[in-house]
Amino acid sequence: MSFRRILEAVLGFFSVFLIVALTLLVIVAVVARELGAAFSWYDEVATILLAWITYYGSAYAALKRGHLGSPEAMMALPVGLRLPLFVLAEILVVGFFAVLAWMGWQVVILLEGDKLVSLPWVPVQFTQSVIPIGAALFILCQLLTVADEWRALARKDAAAAIKESI
């Protein structure tokens, strides 16, 4: 099994796990609130789970080339224009996520010693680590798919090639 397939399985499993965890948390919190025993930590944890779903899910989507793209617009262009625009788009996307990873790491460093308000035993650094980790994973997933996407876009019949890659 290739590294890409293993990463896809891990990211897919973890994303689904986070979605199920958030769903169960919401259901249990609603029931508890209706019974008059609302959780003081629910809002903070649900917000963190939603952020984690966003970052890890977007990395998974990048690995499937289902994020930040418009293949229909690209395939409408001539090959001579399609490939340079693809390179530019890849540079911009990777550059943006590199800045996000770096700045996210700076935020994690600044948060040293901070704890969640409602769960004081949980370090904020842990909850916010998703920013640099998610951004780095997005870059990795994007780079793992560049060669396949290049080959698909370089074909004269880009429409069929893009449908094959989806």
Backbone as ProteinMPNN parsed JSONL, in Angstrom:
{"seq_chain_A": "MSFRRILEAVLGFFSVFLIVALTLLVIVAVVARELGAAFSWYDEVATILLAWITYYGSAYAALKRGHLGSPEAMMALPVGLRLPLFVLAEILVVGFFAVLAWMGWQVVILLEGDKLVSLPWVPVQFTQSVIPIGAALFILCQLLTVADEWRALARKDAAAAIKESI", "coords_chain_A": {"N_chain_A": [[0.848, -1.175, 0.0], [0.582, 2.196, -0.849], [2.143, 5.248, 0.368], [0.491, 7.431, -0.026], [-2.067, 6.243, -0.169], [-2.256, 5.19, 2.41], [-2.153, 7.549, 3.926], [-4.496, 8.74, 2.972], [-6.402, 6.937, 3.97], [-5.997, 7.215, 6.75], [-6.495, 9.991, 7.173], [-9.128, 10.092, 6.222], [-10.45, 8.322, 7.996], [-9.953, 9.648, 10.462], [-11.21, 12.104, 10.031], [-13.905, 11.308, 9.72], [-14.255, 10.173, 12.238], [-14.039, 12.503, 13.847], [-16.293, 13.912, 12.945], [-18.368, 12.175, 13.726], [-17.913, 12.224, 16.49], [-18.462, 14.937, 17.069], [-21.157, 15.033, 16.311], [-22.325, 13.194, 18.126], [-21.683, 14.514, 20.501], [-23.2, 16.881, 20.247], [-25.806, 15.813, 20.234], [-25.931, 14.538, 22.779], [-25.47, 16.776, 24.397], [-27.724, 18.362, 23.832], [-29.775, 16.734, 24.814], [-28.987, 16.628, 27.515], [-29.221, 19.34, 28.18], [-31.985, 19.67, 27.867], [-32.804, 18.125, 29.975], [-32.096, 19.697, 32.002], [-29.459, 19.78, 32.802], [-27.134, 21.107, 31.662], [-23.998, 21.07, 29.936], [-21.092, 22.752, 30.928], [-18.881, 22.971, 29.368], [-19.508, 22.413, 26.766], [-19.93, 24.234, 24.486], [-17.351, 25.279, 23.979], [-15.817, 22.962, 23.403], [-17.254, 21.872, 21.242], [-16.849, 23.877, 19.331], [-14.095, 23.677, 18.953], [-13.903, 21.05, 17.952], [-15.272, 21.423, 15.53], [-13.507, 23.142, 14.196], [-11.308, 21.413, 13.973], [-12.402, 19.42, 12.329], [-12.705, 20.928, 10.023], [-10.005, 21.603, 9.288], [-8.622, 19.049, 9.134], [-10.356, 17.685, 7.456], [-10.201, 19.283, 5.166], [-7.589, 18.799, 4.372], [-7.833, 16.11, 3.695], [-9.63, 16.421, 1.556], [-7.961, 17.828, -0.185], [-6.147, 15.864, -0.845], [-7.74, 14.293, -2.405], [-8.132, 15.957, -4.469], [-10.351, 17.559, -4.319], [-10.732, 20.087, -3.446], [-10.436, 23.598, -3.378], [-10.422, 24.175, -6.222], [-11.219, 24.402, -9.733], [-11.986, 22.451, -11.969], [-13.505, 22.405, -14.32], [-13.289, 24.965, -15.413], [-10.542, 25.036, -15.905], [-10.238, 22.975, -17.813], [-11.46, 24.069, -19.952], [-9.673, 25.766, -21.044], [-6.936, 26.28, -23.393], [-4.246, 23.88, -23.698], [-1.715, 25.075, -23.609], [-2.103, 27.317, -22.035], [-3.32, 26.3, -19.843], [-1.466, 24.722, -18.34], [0.623, 26.552, -17.369], [-1.043, 28.172, -15.737], [-1.915, 26.303, -13.922], [0.486, 25.72, -12.572], [0.975, 28.235, -11.404], [-1.295, 28.435, -9.752], [-0.842, 26.284, -8.008], [1.514, 27.12, -6.746], [0.565, 29.41, -5.432], [-1.391, 28.282, -3.699], [0.116, 26.437, -2.13], [1.954, 28.248, -1.087], [0.241, 29.956, 0.41], [-0.703, 28.129, 2.377], [1.706, 27.459, 3.551], [2.437, 29.867, 4.777], [0.261, 30.016, 6.534], [0.773, 27.718, 8.111], [3.21, 28.459, 9.293], [2.499, 30.841, 10.701], [0.496, 29.779, 12.294], [2.014, 28.089, 13.88], [3.457, 30.011, 15.272], [1.388, 31.13, 16.764], [0.702, 28.923, 18.369], [3.018, 28.727, 19.917], [2.868, 31.16, 21.318], [0.68, 30.651, 22.929], [1.479, 29.132, 25.036], [1.085, 27.63, 28.152], [-1.527, 28.529, 28.502], [-4.874, 27.542, 29.245], [-7.963, 25.816, 28.492], [-11.002, 27.55, 29.146], [-13.335, 26.333, 30.16], [-12.499, 23.742, 30.576], [-10.028, 23.353, 32.405], [-7.818, 21.642, 32.494], [-7.051, 21.108, 29.936], [-4.714, 21.991, 27.574], [-4.511, 25.0, 25.672], [-2.73, 25.132, 23.626], [-2.73, 22.529, 22.602], [-5.319, 22.359, 21.474], [-5.187, 24.321, 19.505], [-3.175, 23.447, 17.929], [-3.991, 22.313, 15.632], [-3.933, 24.159, 13.585], [-1.184, 24.691, 12.502], [-0.552, 21.97, 11.993], [-2.683, 21.018, 10.391], [-2.387, 22.753, 8.187], [0.167, 22.021, 7.267], [-0.353, 19.361, 6.605], [-2.191, 19.799, 4.539], [-0.518, 20.963, 2.607], [1.241, 18.805, 2.148], [-0.594, 16.889, 1.132], [-1.494, 18.229, -1.15], [0.885, 18.393, -2.627], [1.401, 15.692, -3.038], [-0.374, 15.047, -5.014], [0.197, 16.528, -7.239], [1.683, 15.64, -9.539], [-0.014, 13.737, -10.776], [-2.211, 15.356, -11.366], [-1.032, 17.203, -13.083], [-0.357, 15.55, -15.276], [-2.943, 14.84, -16.071], [-4.034, 17.327, -16.812], [-2.324, 17.996, -18.86], [-3.028, 16.419, -20.963], [-4.619, 16.364, -24.131], [-7.322, 15.829, -24.228], [-8.632, 16.939, -21.808], [-11.004, 16.946, -20.373], [-11.928, 14.278, -20.184], [-9.756, 13.255, -18.794], [-9.817, 14.608, -16.339], [-12.261, 13.74, -15.327], [-11.61, 11.082, -14.913], [-9.799, 11.302, -12.814], [-11.333, 12.07, -10.69]], "CA_chain_A": [[0.0, 0.0, 0.0], [1.412, 3.394, -0.986], [2.03, 6.265, 1.414], [-0.699, 8.239, -0.332], [-3.264, 5.47, 0.209], [-2.276, 5.119, 3.872], [-2.529, 8.885, 4.389], [-5.919, 8.904, 2.638], [-7.185, 6.139, 4.921], [-5.873, 7.814, 8.085], [-7.23, 11.264, 7.18], [-10.551, 9.79, 6.078], [-10.928, 7.759, 9.262], [-9.917, 10.666, 11.506], [-12.258, 13.088, 9.725], [-15.195, 10.689, 10.06], [-14.269, 10.072, 13.704], [-14.338, 13.834, 14.385], [-17.692, 14.227, 12.618], [-19.207, 11.353, 14.612], [-17.739, 12.746, 17.852], [-19.213, 16.187, 17.175], [-22.582, 14.698, 16.241], [-22.708, 12.606, 19.412], [-21.583, 15.572, 21.504], [-24.366, 17.758, 20.093], [-27.004, 15.069, 20.669], [-25.878, 14.374, 24.239], [-25.601, 18.105, 25.011], [-29.123, 18.781, 23.705], [-30.547, 15.935, 25.777], [-28.621, 17.091, 28.859], [-29.821, 20.671, 28.375], [-33.426, 19.469, 28.059], [-32.992, 17.547, 31.304], [-31.695, 20.704, 32.99], [-28.077, 19.543, 33.245], [-26.285, 21.527, 30.544], [-22.546, 20.973, 30.135], [-20.457, 24.07, 30.848], [-17.781, 22.881, 28.415], [-20.007, 21.992, 25.458], [-19.692, 25.198, 23.398], [-15.92, 25.369, 23.691], [-15.376, 21.705, 22.785], [-17.895, 21.765, 19.924], [-16.158, 24.806, 18.439], [-12.779, 23.091, 18.651], [-14.141, 19.913, 17.058], [-15.625, 21.941, 14.207], [-12.255, 23.618, 13.588], [-10.503, 20.24, 13.616], [-13.048, 18.817, 11.149], [-12.395, 21.794, 8.887], [-8.602, 21.475, 8.875], [-8.28, 17.691, 8.71], [-11.211, 17.387, 6.302], [-9.688, 19.966, 3.972], [-6.396, 18.057, 3.94], [-8.357, 14.93, 3.002], [-10.161, 16.887, 0.272], [-6.822, 18.171, -1.042], [-5.591, 14.602, -1.331], [-8.654, 13.802, -3.434], [-8.268, 17.074, -5.42], [-11.726, 18.027, -4.232], [-10.693, 21.319, -2.672], [-9.77, 24.756, -3.994], [-10.176, 23.996, -7.645], [-12.346, 24.473, -10.668], [-11.508, 21.697, -13.129], [-14.253, 22.745, -15.535], [-12.684, 26.179, -15.975], [-9.209, 24.692, -16.411], [-10.301, 22.15, -19.02], [-11.947, 24.9, -21.056], [-8.529, 26.524, -21.551], [-5.985, 25.509, -24.195], [-3.179, 23.259, -22.908], [-0.627, 26.04, -23.442], [-2.455, 28.244, -20.956], [-3.743, 25.48, -18.712], [-0.346, 24.26, -17.515], [1.199, 27.649, -16.57], [-1.995, 28.58, -14.703], [-1.882, 25.258, -12.909], [1.698, 25.94, -11.776], [0.729, 29.432, -10.611], [-2.285, 28.105, -8.711], [-0.183, 25.417, -7.019], [2.441, 27.969, -5.975], [-0.242, 30.257, -4.546], [-2.021, 27.463, -2.662], [1.16, 25.951, -1.217], [2.47, 29.427, -0.392], [-0.733, 30.37, 1.425], [-0.718, 27.183, 3.489], [3.005, 27.561, 4.233], [2.301, 31.031, 5.676], [-0.685, 29.612, 7.573], [1.471, 26.793, 9.011], [4.199, 29.227, 10.061], [1.795, 31.721, 11.635], [-0.168, 28.902, 13.251], [3.039, 27.646, 14.834], [3.733, 31.163, 16.131], [0.255, 31.215, 17.693], [0.842, 27.822, 19.329], [4.095, 29.109, 20.838], [2.356, 32.237, 22.182], [-0.359, 30.14, 23.823], [2.063, 28.256, 26.054], [0.594, 27.839, 29.508], [-2.962, 28.809, 28.531], [-5.768, 26.378, 29.351], [-9.35, 26.11, 28.144], [-11.747, 28.165, 30.245], [-14.283, 25.383, 30.752], [-11.771, 22.508, 30.917], [-8.701, 23.903, 32.706], [-6.761, 20.65, 32.353], [-6.744, 20.973, 28.508], [-3.916, 23.126, 27.092], [-4.972, 25.64, 24.444], [-1.763, 24.755, 22.583], [-3.205, 21.291, 21.993], [-6.494, 22.603, 20.639], [-4.823, 25.171, 18.375], [-2.142, 22.783, 17.117], [-4.609, 21.936, 14.362], [-3.627, 25.145, 12.544], [0.028, 24.328, 11.749], [-0.59, 20.573, 11.548], [-3.618, 20.952, 9.268], [-1.799, 23.442, 7.033], [1.25, 21.174, 6.758], [-0.989, 18.212, 5.951], [-2.761, 20.27, 3.278], [0.606, 21.1, 1.67], [1.671, 17.451, 1.798], [-1.617, 16.274, 0.278], [-1.475, 18.943, -2.425], [2.089, 17.997, -3.362], [1.297, 14.277, -3.419], [-1.269, 14.897, -6.157], [0.583, 17.448, -8.323], [2.095, 14.93, -10.76], [-1.201, 13.164, -11.422], [-3.028, 16.448, -11.896], [-0.282, 17.743, -14.227], [-0.555, 14.628, -16.403], [-4.342, 14.94, -16.521], [-4.234, 18.616, -17.483], [-1.473, 18.065, -20.053], [-3.68, 15.686, -22.049], [-5.47, 17.175, -25.01], [-8.698, 15.56, -23.818], [-8.594, 17.194, -20.37], [-12.316, 16.646, -19.763], [-11.928, 12.856, -19.816], [-8.709, 13.028, -17.802], [-10.265, 15.109, -15.044], [-13.31, 12.849, -14.85], [-10.944, 9.884, -14.429], [-9.11, 11.56, -11.555], [-12.291, 12.373, -9.612]], "C_chain_A": [[0.9, 1.248, 0.0], [1.176, 4.358, 0.189], [0.774, 7.102, 1.219], [-1.979, 7.527, 0.095], [-3.389, 5.368, 1.732], [-2.72, 6.46, 4.449], [-4.01, 9.149, 4.133], [-6.794, 8.153, 3.639], [-7.158, 6.767, 6.314], [-6.666, 9.117, 8.165], [-8.743, 11.04, 7.057], [-11.146, 9.262, 7.368], [-11.008, 8.835, 10.334], [-10.997, 11.724, 11.28], [-13.635, 12.55, 10.081], [-15.33, 10.558, 11.576], [-14.646, 11.413, 14.331], [-15.79, 14.227, 14.134], [-18.643, 13.457, 13.531], [-19.117, 11.873, 16.047], [-18.53, 14.038, 18.044], [-20.723, 15.927, 17.168], [-23.076, 14.139, 17.571], [-22.683, 13.648, 20.529], [-22.804, 16.492, 21.446], [-25.632, 17.06, 20.605], [-27.044, 14.945, 22.191], [-26.067, 15.722, 24.936], [-27.035, 18.618, 24.942], [-29.987, 18.031, 24.707], [-30.259, 16.41, 27.202], [-29.24, 18.452, 29.154], [-31.324, 20.552, 28.619], [-33.737, 18.89, 29.437], [-32.552, 18.497, 32.415], [-30.28, 20.535, 33.511], [-27.103, 19.873, 32.118], [-24.805, 21.425, 30.919], [-21.926, 22.36, 29.98], [-19.39, 24.108, 29.754], [-18.216, 22.612, 26.978], [-19.63, 22.949, 24.327], [-18.226, 25.255, 22.992], [-15.419, 24.126, 22.958], [-15.984, 21.539, 21.393], [-17.212, 22.68, 18.913], [-14.805, 24.25, 18.015], [-12.932, 21.912, 17.696], [-14.477, 20.371, 15.644], [-14.384, 22.464, 13.482], [-11.392, 22.436, 13.145], [-11.086, 19.536, 12.391], [-12.688, 19.615, 9.9], [-10.971, 21.579, 8.396], [-8.262, 20.079, 8.369], [-9.117, 17.259, 7.503], [-10.717, 18.067, 5.036], [-8.404, 19.316, 3.473], [-6.815, 16.801, 3.176], [-8.892, 15.314, 1.62], [-9.041, 17.249, -0.693], [-6.197, 16.907, -1.632], [-6.452, 13.999, -2.436], [-8.859, 14.831, -4.556], [-9.711, 17.568, -5.467], [-11.826, 19.346, -3.496], [-9.978, 22.395, -3.473], [-9.461, 24.552, -5.475], [-11.438, 24.173, -8.465], [-11.917, 23.779, -11.962], [-12.237, 22.037, -14.422], [-13.664, 23.981, -16.212], [-11.323, 25.864, -16.582], [-9.298, 23.901, -17.719], [-10.839, 22.927, -20.211], [-10.812, 25.685, -21.709], [-7.67, 25.659, -22.471], [-4.837, 25.007, -23.311], [-2.05, 24.252, -22.63], [-0.875, 27.05, -22.339], [-2.779, 27.487, -19.672], [-2.581, 25.141, -17.78], [0.332, 25.394, -16.749], [0.257, 28.142, -15.47], [-2.058, 27.562, -13.568], [-0.681, 25.458, -11.986], [1.511, 27.152, -10.863], [-0.233, 29.141, -9.46], [-1.651, 27.246, -7.618], [0.766, 26.219, -6.137], [1.664, 28.828, -4.977], [-0.856, 29.456, -3.395], [-0.987, 26.988, -1.643], [1.75, 27.121, -0.432], [1.543, 29.897, 0.709], [-0.695, 29.432, 2.624], [0.614, 27.131, 4.229], [2.98, 28.737, 5.217], [1.364, 30.681, 6.831], [-0.016, 28.678, 8.589], [2.452, 27.56, 9.897], [3.51, 30.105, 11.111], [1.035, 30.905, 12.691], [0.795, 28.397, 14.309], [3.384, 28.776, 15.8], [2.621, 31.34, 17.173], [0.372, 30.135, 18.764], [1.918, 28.158, 20.357], [3.598, 30.169, 21.826], [1.355, 31.739, 23.223], [0.176, 29.237, 24.926], [1.555, 28.62, 27.442], [-0.894, 28.141, 29.603], [-3.756, 27.506, 28.558], [-7.165, 26.789, 28.888], [-10.069, 26.662, 29.374], [-12.611, 27.118, 30.949], [-13.647, 24.041, 31.143], [-10.315, 22.886, 31.205], [-7.544, 22.904, 32.64], [-6.348, 20.447, 30.892], [-5.954, 22.199, 28.038], [-4.468, 23.683, 25.771], [-4.001, 25.327, 23.302], [-2.205, 23.489, 21.865], [-4.362, 21.565, 21.04], [-6.146, 23.411, 19.389], [-3.721, 24.574, 17.504], [-2.678, 22.355, 15.755], [-4.218, 22.909, 13.243], [-2.325, 24.784, 11.813], [0.015, 22.891, 11.231], [-1.5, 20.432, 10.333], [-3.056, 21.608, 8.017], [-0.672, 22.613, 6.423], [0.692, 19.942, 6.044], [-1.595, 18.61, 4.608], [-1.663, 20.39, 2.225], [1.064, 19.722, 1.204], [0.686, 16.799, 0.831], [-1.649, 16.923, -1.099], [-0.283, 18.477, -3.265], [2.051, 16.535, -3.81], [0.453, 14.073, -4.674], [-0.873, 15.752, -7.363], [0.901, 16.698, -9.616], [0.896, 14.353, -11.505], [-2.054, 14.247, -12.071], [-2.359, 17.071, -13.121], [-0.507, 16.866, -15.463], [-1.975, 14.733, -16.953], [-4.57, 16.233, -17.297], [-3.421, 18.732, -18.767], [-2.093, 17.317, -21.234], [-4.544, 16.631, -22.859], [-6.931, 17.051, -24.583], [-8.784, 15.711, -22.283], [-9.907, 16.82, -19.706], [-12.35, 15.186, -19.319], [-10.906, 12.586, -18.729], [-9.152, 13.476, -16.414], [-11.37, 14.236, -14.49], [-12.708, 11.559, -14.308], [-10.333, 10.101, -13.057], [-10.059, 11.825, -10.404], [-12.861, 11.132, -9.015]], "O_chain_A": [[1.861, 1.328, 0.765], [0.166, 4.289, 0.889], [0.082, 7.438, 2.18], [-2.877, 8.151, 0.66], [-4.49, 5.45, 2.277], [-3.558, 6.508, 5.35], [-4.698, 9.717, 4.981], [-7.808, 8.678, 4.099], [-8.19, 6.841, 6.981], [-7.423, 9.326, 9.113], [-9.534, 11.72, 7.712], [-12.218, 9.696, 7.789], [-12.011, 8.933, 11.04], [-11.627, 12.185, 12.232], [-14.444, 13.259, 10.68], [-16.401, 10.805, 12.13], [-15.475, 11.462, 15.24], [-16.441, 14.805, 15.004], [-19.609, 14.02, 14.047], [-20.13, 11.953, 16.742], [-19.193, 14.215, 19.066], [-21.469, 16.537, 17.936], [-24.115, 14.556, 18.082], [-23.558, 13.66, 21.396], [-23.373, 16.839, 22.481], [-26.43, 17.661, 21.325], [-28.07, 15.216, 22.814], [-26.752, 15.799, 25.956], [-27.514, 19.242, 25.888], [-30.834, 18.626, 25.372], [-31.18, 16.575, 28.002], [-29.728, 18.687, 30.259], [-31.875, 21.247, 29.473], [-34.806, 19.137, 29.995], [-32.62, 18.168, 33.599], [-29.935, 21.088, 34.555], [-26.339, 19.015, 31.677], [-24.419, 21.662, 32.064], [-22.206, 23.061, 29.008], [-19.041, 25.185, 29.272], [-17.383, 22.586, 26.072], [-19.071, 22.521, 23.317], [-17.901, 25.277, 21.805], [-14.67, 24.242, 21.987], [-15.298, 21.111, 20.465], [-17.019, 22.294, 17.76], [-14.423, 24.347, 16.849], [-12.172, 21.79, 16.735], [-14.017, 19.774, 14.671], [-14.232, 22.247, 12.28], [-10.811, 22.463, 12.06], [-10.34, 19.104, 11.512], [-12.402, 19.042, 8.848], [-10.757, 21.391, 7.199], [-7.678, 19.935, 7.295], [-8.625, 16.545, 6.629], [-10.803, 17.495, 3.95], [-8.158, 19.287, 2.268], [-6.233, 16.467, 2.144], [-8.639, 14.621, 0.635], [-9.157, 17.005, -1.894], [-5.77, 16.897, -2.787], [-5.95, 13.28, -3.3], [-9.65, 14.612, -5.472], [-10.219, 17.944, -6.522], [-12.887, 19.69, -2.977], [-9.008, 22.106, -4.174], [-8.325, 24.75, -5.904], [-12.558, 24.104, -7.958], [-11.532, 24.435, -12.929], [-11.651, 21.965, -15.502], [-13.556, 24.033, -17.437], [-10.988, 26.369, -17.653], [-8.512, 24.138, -18.636], [-10.692, 22.493, -21.354], [-10.976, 26.212, -22.81], [-7.674, 24.434, -22.346], [-4.5, 25.629, -22.303], [-1.492, 24.264, -21.533], [0.076, 27.585, -21.768], [-2.541, 27.973, -18.567], [-2.706, 25.263, -16.562], [0.603, 25.223, -15.56], [0.714, 28.494, -14.383], [-2.232, 27.922, -12.404], [-0.81, 25.375, -10.765], [1.852, 27.098, -9.681], [0.001, 29.56, -8.327], [-1.901, 27.464, -6.432], [0.814, 26.018, -4.923], [2.059, 28.955, -3.818], [-0.842, 29.904, -2.248], [-1.191, 27.121, -0.436], [2.017, 26.991, 0.763], [1.989, 30.204, 1.814], [-0.657, 29.889, 3.767], [0.648, 26.794, 5.413], [3.445, 28.615, 6.35], [1.647, 31.015, 7.981], [-0.217, 28.831, 9.794], [2.514, 27.334, 11.106], [3.904, 30.105, 12.278], [0.951, 31.311, 13.85], [0.445, 28.289, 15.484], [3.58, 28.544, 16.993], [2.895, 31.662, 18.329], [0.162, 30.411, 19.945], [1.739, 27.898, 21.546], [3.873, 30.087, 23.023], [1.207, 32.347, 24.283], [-0.603, 28.642, 25.672], [1.594, 29.782, 27.847], [-1.472, 28.023, 30.683], [-3.355, 26.503, 27.968], [-7.504, 27.972, 28.894], [-9.769, 26.277, 30.504], [-12.618, 27.029, 32.177], [-14.204, 23.299, 31.952], [-9.461, 22.749, 30.33], [-6.386, 23.312, 32.727], [-5.406, 19.704, 30.619], [-6.46, 23.319, 28.095], [-4.842, 22.928, 24.874], [-4.408, 25.264, 22.141], [-2.068, 23.389, 20.646], [-4.378, 21.055, 19.919], [-6.744, 23.207, 18.332], [-3.377, 25.132, 16.462], [-1.908, 22.069, 14.837], [-4.178, 22.52, 12.076], [-2.359, 24.587, 10.599], [0.52, 22.626, 10.14], [-1.125, 19.793, 9.35], [-3.222, 21.09, 6.913], [-0.566, 22.513, 5.2], [1.207, 19.534, 5.003], [-1.522, 17.847, 3.644], [-1.848, 19.971, 1.083], [1.254, 19.496, 0.009], [1.094, 16.222, -0.177], [-1.814, 16.234, -2.106], [-0.421, 18.201, -4.457], [2.611, 16.188, -4.85], [0.557, 13.034, -5.326], [-1.538, 15.705, -8.397], [0.43, 17.09, -10.683], [0.806, 14.469, -12.727], [-2.556, 14.076, -13.182], [-3.036, 17.426, -14.086], [-0.805, 17.365, -16.548], [-2.177, 14.717, -18.167], [-5.233, 16.223, -18.334], [-3.79, 19.486, -19.667], [-1.72, 17.559, -22.382], [-5.124, 17.578, -22.328], [-7.677, 18.03, -24.576], [-8.983, 14.732, -21.564], [-9.899, 16.406, -18.546], [-12.758, 14.891, -18.196], [-11.153, 11.777, -17.834], [-8.888, 12.793, -15.425], [-11.415, 14.008, -13.281], [-13.229, 10.994, -13.347], [-10.342, 9.197, -12.222], [-9.638, 11.808, -9.247], [-13.68, 11.208, -8.099]]}, "name": "protein", "num_of_chains": 1, "seq": "MSFRRILEAVLGFFSVFLIVALTLLVIVAVVARELGAAFSWYDEVATILLAWITYYGSAYAALKRGHLGSPEAMMALPVGLRLPLFVLAEILVVGFFAVLAWMGWQVVILLEGDKLVSLPWVPVQFTQSVIPIGAALFILCQLLTVADEWRALARKDAAAAIKESI"}
